[in-house]
Amino acid sequence: MGPGDEVIVPDVTWIATAAAVKYVGATPVFADVDPTTWCLSVDSVGRCLTPRTRAIIPVDLYGGMPDYDALCALARSRKVALVEDAAEAVGSRYRGHAAGTFGTFGCFSFHGSKTMTTGEGGMLITTNEALHRRVQVLRDHGRAPGDFSFQNGEVAQKYKMSALQAALGLAQLERLGELVAHRRALFAAYREAFAGCEGLTLNAEPEGTLNSYWMVTLVLHPRWGIEKSLLQTRLDERGIATRPFFHPLSSLPAFAGELEAHRARERNAVAYGLSRAASTCPPPAASRPTTRATSRRRCARCSSWAARGALREGEPASVVAPRPAGADPHSL
């Protein structure tokens, strides 16, 4: 793969997905996302396919999962590779299959903010033994596994994590179920607190999927009349940290002037609408350790202001006590 080749990526994701395409000289083509899952839209991918398309990279955004039945069928019919970016979705499942197991490769991130972390680094998985052997060489400056004579067969990169990082990762892998259950409990607390707030949407979990909810995300309906930046400012004033929903890649200065970015800006209405209206809620790794009670207090405060319109400019904020715990938050 190289210059002249195209790879379809979602317009809404972290830049790393498209950067990998640029590293080899290929062209990222920015497809729109689904309004419910916020993941790659199958219809948009179909419109973006050309004779130059070599691969599709779906992203399991914030722990959500796209329609892999349709995406895999489309990739097979057009004879293009599918590489799953599961960086944010360790522990998620689609029709009983784990995130990262769709396509030729699955990619995970172990960044410090992720559900499972080694501080930095990640993991690449595949069932293709030939590709696995090839990756083993490329990850270590072109050396074959087990080489101790420093005979580099080619110029390559170094993508090996240290033994210390690997040990940390293995320990977390053993308790992955616990880590995912904690994320789902936090989401359940947010969902309960925001129940009844019309015009506010949280992460989706369509039938047949299990969302690990890496980042709890809320989308405000335009009728609220609240700009995302104002929402984040007002919440920050009350000690509630938020992050912006990813900006569309086609809107970033990094891709300014590129033809595919221009085309995406013209067609990707869902990606741009979500980016204007959505924010992510406090992630556990971003502040003090988050207990269930603390999460419920934050949610109750935030939902109270939202329901009363107190986030609007010039209106006073009010704080209410958290509601009593209801059903087991581990059950969705």
N, C-alpha and C positions, 0 to 999 in steps of 0.2 A: 504494500500500500504506500502511496506517495502522491506527489503533485498530480492533479487532474482527477483524483479519486474523491468521492464524497462519502461522508458518514453522517447519518441523521441522528441528532441529539434533541432532547427537549429544550425549549427556550427557557424554561424555569428550572434551574439547578445551580449548583456551585460551579465555578468556571473550570474546575479540574477536569470535568467530563469532556468539554470541548478542547481544553488545552492538550489533552493526550492526542487528539486528532491533529492539532496543529504541529505537534512535535515531529510527526512523520511527514509533514508537508501536505497532508490532505486537507480538504475543505469541510468544516462543520456546517451542516444544514440545520437550521433551527426550526423544529416543528412545534406546533401548538400543543397544549396540554388539555386533558379532560377536565371539565368543570367540577366533577365530583371527586375524583381521586387525586387531582392535580398532577398526575403522571402523564406520560406520553400518550397522546391521542392517536388511536389507530387510524382514524379517518385522515388526520393531518399527515401522518407518516405516508399514507397512500398517495396523497397529493404531492409529497416531497420526493418520492422515488423517481430516479432517472436512470438511464443506462450507465451512468457513472457511479451509482450508489454501490458501495462495497460492504457497508455494515450499518446496523441500527444499534444504538446504545440507549435502551430504556433506563430510567433512573427511578428507584423505589423511594420517592421523595418523602422525607420526614417519617419514614417507616411504612408508608402506604405502598400499595402494589397496583400496577397497571393491569390491563386485560391481556395476560400472557397467552391465553388460548389464541386470541386473534393476532397478537403480535408475532408469535412463533409461526403460526400458519402463514402469515404474510411474508415473513422472512424466508420460509421454506419455498413458497411459491415463486419468489423472485430470486432465489438462490443467492441470498446475501447473508452474511454472518450476523448473529445477534450476540452482543456482549452485555451482560447485565451489570449495571452499576448499582450494587446493593450497599454502597458505602454507609447509608443511614438506616439500614433495615435489618441488621443482624437480629434474628429471632422472629421476623415476620414470616408469614406463610401464605401461599396461594394454592387453594384446592389441595391442601395437605402437603405441598412441597415447600421446602425451605427457600427463603430468599437467597439468591446467589446461585441457584441450581438450574436456572433457565439459560439456554444459549450455550455458546462455545466456551465462554469464560464467565466467571462471576467475580466481582471485585468488592472488597470490604475495606472500610477505613477504621483504623484504631486510634484516631485523633483523640485528644484528651476530653473532648466534649461528647464522644460517642457512648452508646450504651455499654459497649465492651471496649476497653482502651488499653493500649500499651504506651501511652504518652504521645506517640506518633507512629507512622508506618501503617501497614495494612496487610491484606492477604488476597492472593489470586488463586482461584480454584478452577479446576477443569477435570473432565473425565477422559480427555484425549491425551494418551500417553506420549505421543510424538510431540505435541505442543508443550506438554509438561517438561519434557527433556530440553526442549528449545529454551523455555523460560529459565530453566536452571542454569543455562549458560549465559543468557543475556543479563541475568540479575547479578552476576559476579565478574564484571569486567571481561567477559568473554572466556572465562575459565570453565572447563568441564567439572562437574561435581567430583570431589575426591582428589582433585589435582593439587599436589603439594610441590610441584617442580616449577611453578610459576610460568607455565607455557600457555600464554594467552592466545587463543585461536583467532580472535577478532577483537575489534574495538567495540566495547559495550558499556553499559552503565553499572552502577552498584545500587541494588535495591534490597539488600539484606538487612534484616533487623538484628540487633544484638541478642545474645543468649539470655541476657537479663530481661529484655523486653519480651522475648518469647515465653519465658517462664511466667511473667506477669499475665500474658495473654492466655496461656494454658490454664492458669488458676481461675481466671475469669470465665473461660469457656466452660469449666466444670460447674459454675453457678449461673450460667446464662439464663436458665429458666427463672431464677430468682430475680435477676436484673431486669428481665423483660416484664415480669409480674409487677415490679415496683413502678416501672414506667406506665404500665396499664392502670395501676392504682391511682397514680397522679392524674392521668387523663380522666378516670372515672370521677375524681373529685371535681375537676374543672367542669365536666359535663353536668354533674349534679348542680353545681353552683350556678351555671348559666341556663339551667332548665327554665323555660318560659320567657327567655329574652328573645323576642322576635327580631328577625333580621340579623341574627348572629349565627354563623356556621362554624363548627369545629371539624377536625379531621374525620374523614369518612372511613368506614370499615364495611365495604360491600359484602354481600353474602359470599361465602367461600373463601374469605380472606381473614387473616389475623394480623392486625396492625400492631407493631411494637411501639408506636407513638414516640419516636425519637424526640420530636419537638411538637408539643401541643400548639396548635395554630388556630387563630380565630380570624374569620373573615367578616367584615361589617358590610351590611347591605348599603348601597348608596343613599338610601333614604335617611340614614342616620345623619348624613351631612357632616361627617367627621373625617378629616384627612388623617392618614396613617401617622404622619409625623406629629400631629397634635395629640393623637391618642397616646403615642409612645412618650411624649413629653409629659402629659398629665399623669400617666401611670408612674413615670420615673419620679415625679414630685412626691408621690405617695409611697416610694420605696419598692415599687414593683418593676423589676427589670424586664424589658422586652427586646426583641430583635426584629428587624424588618424581614418580611418575606423576601425570598431571593428576587433580585431585580432580573428581568429578562436578559439573557446573555446578549441578545441583539441590541440592547440599549446601552451596553457597557462601552466605555472609551476604548477598551482593548480591541473591540471589533469595529470601531468607527471607520466608515469608508468602505467596508466590505460589502459586496453585492448581496450576499446571502443575509447579512444583518439587515440591510435595507428591505429586502423582500419580507423578512420575518416581521419587521415593524409594521408593514402594511397589512399582514394577514393574521397575526397571532393575537386576536382580540381577547381570548380567555387568559393567556399569560399576562398580558398588560393589565387587564381588569383585576386579576388576583393580586398582582404586585402592588397596585394602588391601594387595595383595601385590606390586606392581610398583615398580621404581625404574629410572631411566635411568642409564647408565654415563657415564664421563667424556667429554664432548664435546671435540673438538680446540680449539674457540675458547675454552674455559673456563679453560685453564691454559697452560702452556708449549707451544710447538710440539711436536706428537706425532709421533715417528718410528714406523716399523713396529716396530722393536726395543723402543722404550719401551712401545708398546701391548701387545706380547706379554708383556713383563715384568709389567705391571699385571694383565693377564688371568690369567697363570699364578699370581700371588700370590693373586688373588681366588678363582680356581677351586680352589686348594689349600685355602684356608680353608673354602670351601664344602663340598668333598668330605669333609674331615675333621671337619666340624661345628664348626670353630673359631670360627664367628661366634656361637655360642651363649654366653649370659652365663656368665662364670666359667671358660671354657675357654681355654687358651693359644693364641696364634696361631703359626703356623709359616710360614716363607717357603721356597719351593723355587725352584730356578733355572728359567728359562723353557725350554720344550721347543724343540728345534731347529725351524727353519722347515721346513715340509713342502711341500705343493703351492703353486703360485702363488696368493697370496691375492686376486688380482684375478679369479680364476675361482671361481664359486660352484657 
